[in-house]
Amino acid sequence: MEKGDNFLQGYEPTETEIQSAICKYLEVVPNIFFWRQNTQGTYDPRSGRWRKSKSPGVSDILMVHKGKLYCFEVKKNSKSPVRDSQVTFRQNIERVEGKYYIVWSVEMVQDIIKEITK
């Protein structure tokens, strides 16, 4: 083994890194429209405090294909917790026949895209 061959061994990407990788992948998928939804609150420099998000629980990445909404909640791994607001959002999406997925890799999204575009 060469020096440095295993420098990423055991490395687990952050949710932000996974989100970025998924977005890079989706940029080249034809016939879809997607966006990264920022649900973080905003900092108010005048008050010196953070304001809560007006859209808690909304999935990290939303995508439309053939008029159907697909929501991707990105987690660091399969053990990452899901917040109550995310559960409520999922219920609302599924109630109107949208699709909701919890993913933790680009490969998971690739598999979903293959399934819905065949």
URMOBEL-V594780 format. One line per field, one symbol per residue. burial: b if it has 9 or more other C-alpha atoms within 8 Angstrom, else e. A space follows every 10 residues. Layout:
# URMOBEL-V594780
burial->???
This chain:
# URMOBEL-V594780
burial->eeeeeeeeee eeeebeebbe bbbebeeeee ebebeebebe beebeeeeee eebeeebbbb bbbbbeeebb bbbbbbeeee eeeebbbbbb eebbeeebbb eebbebebbe eeeeeeee
